[in-house]
Amino acid sequence: MKKRNVKNAFKPFVPLVYVPYQTTSLGVRIRNPINRKGEWIGWTAEEVGAHLQAVRNYSNTLPPPPKSNGNGC
């Protein structure tokens, strides 16, 4: 039976197709936080700020929660 090298069994995950930009669920376009080599490079402060501003704008448009009628419902 052939011996397997355990070190080669687990390789770091690198996507097959590199996408330079991603769009968040709120429609903000941000740079991919992982470079072509599979290394974490993160986001800039401007990208994070734009996403947080979109979250704040979304939370301001939500309807107010329903008022309780005193019956527990």
Beta strands, then each sheet from edge to edge (+ up, - down):
strand 1: 21-23
strand 2: 29-31
sheet 1: 1+ 2-
end
